[in-house]
Amino acid sequence: MKAFVIEKYQKDGGHISQVPSPTPKAGEVLVEVHAAGINLLDSKIRQGEFKMLLPYKTPFILGHDLAGVVTKVGTGVRGFKVGDEVYARPSDYHIGTFAEFIAVPEADLALKPKELSMEEAASIPLVALTAWQALVEKGQLKKGQKVFIQAGSGGVGTVAIQLAKHLGATVATTTSAGNAALVKNLGADVIIDYRKDDFEKLLNGYDLVLHSQDAKTLEKSLRVLRPGGKLISISGPPTPEFANEAGLPWYLKLLMRMLSAGTRRKAKKLGVGFSFLFMKADGRQLKKITALIDAGIIKPVMDKVFPFSQIKEAITYVESGRAKGKVVMKIK
């Protein structure tokens, strides 16, 4: 089968080559991949930025989002059968969606939303699970609360805005003037042009912040929260709590304690909460997201669809930060 293989950690690494097709083990499902979403995480892993957290041994196949059709099931699989249309964000160490076939743990899969194309479905899992785990699981966002979602026109932002509105929250977001109509249509109530306005001067008393930007933005975001409010970061710095949950070795726990010390100290002084989220694969949560998609509550936002042959160009486009919503690659 064709697959995009990383043989060495580097900025422009990887190439399409022929590799053996996988065989599903017990509890796994073999999926013929029709489309794969491309995420900034793919770029960071390719460059080696996550080697300490996720030490993938080269060579390995890249890719964290998929939509496709079940072609074979391993022993013990009960929830899926050959011919099912599915989608997933495979769990860490089971990635490899930039390929014609992949074996996915059953627990990571969900049936594809009926009305979505394969390309639309492939754009959903990673960003939707990130939004769900930030707003529902960690943030416990409630009706009537106020949430600030940074980068509203990005992959996570477009889904997070829709989910937050469904939960009954008032949503503020940052974007460019050119994307203001997009985020407004998704449900954003307060739209801030990050190129000319300072969100810290416009927002205050917020219950929750979904942070995805740099350290300077994080520090300012802590100050827009009410006492007792929470900031959940998906861009760092990682915390000791995250290191414990991930079962990391002692030296990484120490490193993360040091990296996040300043931010945790500032949050404590302001009387607000700070936590780091590295999303996890979860087929059960994805089924709940599917129900929201089938009900028309969450709709995919896609920018471009690239052919498999242009995978490097697709990753470069994602790295540019210009995409509105998600970038997807058509494999079949």
Secondary structure, DSSP 8 states (H G I E B T S, - for coil): -EEEEE-S--TT--EEEE-------TTEEEEEEEEEEE-HHHHHHHHTTTTTTS---SSEE----EEEEEEEE-TT--S--TT-EEEE---TTS---SBSEEEEEGGGEEE--TTS-HHHHHTSHHHHHHHHIIIIIIS---TT-EEEESSTTSHHHHHHHHHHHHTT-EEEEEE-GGGHHHHHHHT-SEEEETTT--HHHH--SEEEEEE-S-HHHHHHHHTTEEEEEEEEESSS---HHHHHHTT--HHHHHHHHHHHHHHHHHHHHHT-EEEE------HHHHHHHHHHHHTTSS---EEEEEEGGGHHHHHHHHHTT--SSEEEEE--
